[in-house]
Amino acid sequence: MFDGPASEQTAQHKAMFDDIISALMPDARAYGLPGRQALVWQIEAKMAHAVLMQRATFSTDPRAKERAQQAAQMRLSQCQGILLGA
């Protein structure tokens, strides 16, 4: 959390997703989802996001950098669209 208001908003969105996951997990487990699967998905998503942000920030290829920036923005928009009021 490094850049003030944008980071604070990101932290709020993460907390909202954590709340959604917590609310859905009991039903997901009852349906047969293994208990650790949500954690596995979160870790995989975090790693994929880190790779994308590294490319968007540090790539020496301008086209690759631009594609990574666009992909990151698209994914962020998708996540924000899921959250009510975002």
Secondary structure, 3 states (H helix, E strand, C coil): CCCCHHHHHHHHHHHHHHHHHHHHHHHHHHHCCCCCHHHHHHHHHHHHHHHHHHHHHHCCCHHHHHHHHHHHHHHHHHHHHHCCCC
